[in-house]
Amino acid sequence: MIVPRLPTWNEVAIVEATQDFSQGYDYSIHPDLQDYGHIFPARFIKSFNRKNNHVSGELRASLKQVNRFWNMSHCKDNIEELINNKEALINSIGFSTRFNNVLTDNISKSLEQTDFYKNFYRQMNEQFSNEEWEYALVEGLRKILPEPIIVERTGGITEKEHGTDILITLPGLLGKSYGIAIQVKDYKGLMSGNAIKQIQKAEHWNNENFTIIDKYVIVTRCLKDDHPEDLQQVDGVTIIFAEQLEDLLKDIAVGFIGLGKN
């Protein structure tokens, strides 16, 4: 079992149940805290920081659950790896550093791996989930889009107004600028049309000095061939499926290598 926010606010505890749930679980007043709580006997194994480099994106996504109890079976392999890992797991790294670590790690192995780009895409899916992809793609796009082009994450509370996770701003003439709006979805299987409806809201950015000229929806794990044509070709919106995302990550890697040679 894992318990978020223990033993400190930024850590996650891995514990092992010492009794059967039907016998050991209790909801009563704790003698020390003098308050009701969910009580279950368990043995502490170790703790980790959810932003540690060894924690998978899938596990971090699961830790956002608001339920008191939930099934973690789909994360069991990563949890086992954390238990057996001899390194300190308390250190955290930001999304920018995480992205660069994945990229440079794959580049360093490229001489031995002919399928470098597929491995890069696979590791990106292991390391990032949900809105984390937005941070990773911002970092990657900044590597291939030169200044004065601006790449920024705009997702968050106000996204419901403009439907944009990433906004790319290109300079124009006479004080005008042009924008490329991107909606990112960490979907598997079939995507719905909701993401397309969201990115259509990007017209919100338009004013006399700024015009949205292109809109994209990136779906990280949906395959193009699994979708009907009406979801592949939408007026004013380009869908980037998993295959095209792999190509985009290839361009980012090539751009990174090029920058390193200058």
C-alpha positions in Angstrom: 0.0 0.0 0.0 1.1 3.6 -0.5 0.1 6.5 1.7 0.5 10.1 0.3 1.6 12.9 2.6 3.5 10.6 5.0 5.9 10.9 6.8 6.1 14.5 5.6 3.9 16.5 3.4 6.1 16.1 0.3 6.7 12.3 0.7 4.7 9.2 0.0 5.0 6.2 2.3 5.1 2.6 1.1 3.7 0.3 3.8 2.7 -3.3 4.1 -0.5 -4.4 5.8 0.0 -6.5 8.9 -3.6 -7.7 9.2 -6.4 -8.6 6.8 -8.5 -5.6 5.9 -11.7 -7.1 7.1 -10.2 -7.6 10.6 -7.7 -4.7 11.0 -9.6 -1.7 9.6 -11.2 0.6 12.2 -12.8 4.0 12.2 -12.6 5.5 15.7 -11.1 8.2 17.9 -7.3 8.0 17.9 -6.1 8.0 21.5 -3.3 10.5 20.8 -4.9 12.8 18.2 -8.3 12.7 19.9 -10.1 12.8 16.6 -11.8 10.3 14.3 -9.7 8.7 11.7 -9.3 5.7 9.4 -7.0 3.2 11.2 -5.3 0.2 9.7 -2.3 -1.6 11.1 0.7 -1.5 8.7 4.5 -1.8 8.6 6.5 1.1 7.2 8.8 0.0 4.4 10.2 3.3 2.9 9.2 6.7 1.6 9.8 8.6 -1.6 9.2 12.0 -3.1 6.5 11.9 -5.8 8.7 14.1 -8.0 11.7 11.8 -7.7 13.3 10.7 -11.0 12.5 7.0 -10.4 8.7 7.6 -10.0 6.8 6.9 -13.1 4.2 9.3 -14.6 1.5 6.7 -14.1 2.2 6.4 -10.4 2.3 10.2 -9.9 -1.1 10.5 -11.8 -2.6 7.8 -9.5 -1.4 9.7 -6.4 -3.8 12.6 -7.3 -6.7 10.4 -6.4 -9.1 12.0 -3.9 -10.6 8.7 -2.7 -9.5 7.3 0.6 -8.8 3.9 -0.9 -8.1 3.0 -4.5 -6.5 0.2 -6.5 -2.8 0.6 -7.4 -2.3 -2.7 -9.2 -1.5 -1.0 -12.4 1.5 0.6 -10.7 2.8 -2.5 -8.9 6.0 -2.8 -11.1 7.1 0.7 -10.4 6.3 0.4 -6.7 8.4 -2.8 -6.6 11.2 -0.9 -8.3 11.0 1.8 -5.7 11.1 -0.7 -2.9 14.2 -2.4 -4.3 16.0 0.8 -5.3 19.0 1.4 -3.1 19.2 5.1 -3.9 17.8 7.9 -1.9 14.3 8.7 -3.2 13.6 11.9 -1.3 15.2 14.2 -3.9 12.8 15.8 -6.4 13.4 17.2 -9.9 11.3 19.6 -12.0 9.6 18.7 -15.2 12.2 20.6 -17.2 15.1 18.6 -15.7 13.1 15.4 -16.1 12.6 16.0 -19.8 16.2 16.8 -20.3 17.3 13.7 -18.4 15.1 11.5 -20.6 16.5 13.2 -23.8 20.2 13.2 -22.9 19.9 9.6 -21.5 18.6 8.4 -24.9 21.2 10.4 -26.8 24.0 8.9 -24.8 22.7 5.4 -25.8 22.0 6.2 -29.4 25.2 4.5 -30.7 24.0 1.2 -29.4 20.3 1.6 -30.1 19.0 1.9 -33.6 15.4 2.4 -32.3 16.5 5.6 -30.4 13.4 7.6 -31.3 10.9 4.9 -30.3 12.7 4.5 -27.0 12.6 8.3 -26.5 8.8 8.3 -27.1 8.4 5.2 -24.8 10.3 6.8 -22.0 8.4 10.1 -22.3 5.2 8.1 -21.8 6.7 6.4 -18.7 7.9 9.7 -17.2 5.0 12.0 -17.9 1.2 11.8 -17.6 -1.8 14.1 -17.9 -0.8 17.8 -17.6 2.9 16.9 -17.1 3.1 16.4 -20.8 2.4 20.1 -21.2 5.5 21.0 -19.2 7.6 18.5 -21.2 6.4 19.7 -24.6 7.0 23.3 -23.7 10.6 22.4 -22.8 11.0 20.4 -26.0 9.4 23.0 -28.3 11.7 25.7 -26.9 14.6 23.7 -28.1 13.6 23.8 -31.8 11.8 27.2 -32.0 14.4 30.0 -31.8 13.9 33.4 -30.1 12.0 35.7 -30.4 9.4 32.9 -30.7 7.8 32.5 -27.3 6.5 29.1 -26.0 4.6 29.1 -22.8 2.2 26.9 -20.8 -1.2 28.5 -20.5 -3.1 25.6 -19.0 -4.6 25.9 -15.6 -7.6 27.5 -13.9 -8.3 29.9 -16.9 -8.1 27.2 -19.5 -11.9 26.8 -19.5 -12.0 30.3 -21.1 -9.4 29.8 -23.9 -9.0 26.0 -24.1 -5.2 26.3 -24.6 -2.6 24.3 -22.8 0.4 25.7 -24.8 0.6 29.0 -26.7 3.3 29.7 -29.2 3.7 33.4 -30.1 5.3 34.5 -33.3 6.4 38.1 -33.9 4.8 40.0 -36.8 5.2 43.5 -38.2 4.0 46.8 -36.8 3.6 45.5 -33.3 1.4 42.5 -34.3 1.9 38.9 -33.2 0.5 35.6 -34.2 -0.4 32.6 -32.1 -0.4 28.8 -32.4 -2.7 27.2 -29.8 -2.2 23.6 -28.6 -4.4 21.4 -26.5 -2.6 18.3 -25.0 -4.5 15.1 -24.0 -2.8 12.1 -22.4 -5.4 9.8 -23.9 -5.2 6.0 -24.7 -7.5 4.3 -27.2 -10.1 6.4 -28.8 -10.2 10.2 -28.3 -13.5 12.1 -28.0 -14.3 15.3 -29.7 -14.1 17.2 -26.4 -10.5 18.2 -27.0 -11.4 19.7 -30.4 -14.2 21.7 -28.8 -11.7 23.0 -26.2 -9.1 24.2 -28.6 -11.8 26.0 -30.7 -12.0 28.4 -27.7 -8.5 29.6 -28.6 -10.2 32.5 -30.5 -10.4 34.0 -27.1 -6.8 35.2 -27.5 -7.7 37.3 -30.7 -7.5 41.1 -30.5 -6.3 43.9 -32.7 -2.7 43.1 -32.1 -2.8 39.3 -31.8 -4.3 36.6 -34.1 -4.5 32.8 -33.6 -3.4 31.4 -37.0 -3.3 27.6 -36.1 -4.8 25.2 -33.6 -3.5 21.7 -32.7 -4.6 18.9 -30.5 -1.9 16.5 -29.4 -3.1 13.1 -28.1 -0.1 11.3 -26.7 -1.1 7.6 -27.0 -3.9 7.5 -29.5 -3.2 5.9 -32.9 -4.4 7.7 -36.0 -5.6 4.5 -37.7 -7.9 3.7 -34.8 -10.0 6.9 -35.5 -12.6 7.7 -38.1 -11.8 10.3 -40.7 -14.1 12.9 -39.1 -11.8 12.9 -36.1 -8.7 13.0 -38.2 -9.6 16.0 -40.3 -11.3 18.9 -38.5 -11.6 22.3 -40.1 -9.1 24.7 -38.5 -7.7 22.0 -36.1 -4.8 19.7 -36.8 -4.7 16.4 -34.7 -1.3 15.1 -33.8 -1.7 11.4 -32.9 1.0 9.2 -31.3 2.7 8.5 -34.6 3.1 12.2 -35.4 4.1 12.9 -31.8 6.9 10.4 -32.1 8.1 12.4 -35.2 7.8 15.7 -33.3 10.0 14.2 -30.5 12.4 13.1 -33.2 12.6 16.7 -34.4 13.2 17.9 -30.8 16.0 15.4 -30.3 17.6 16.4 -33.6 17.3 20.1 -32.6 18.9 19.4 -29.2 21.8 17.5 -30.8 22.3 20.4 -33.3 22.3 23.0 -30.5 24.9 20.9 -28.7 27.3 21.1 -31.6 27.2 24.9 -31.9 
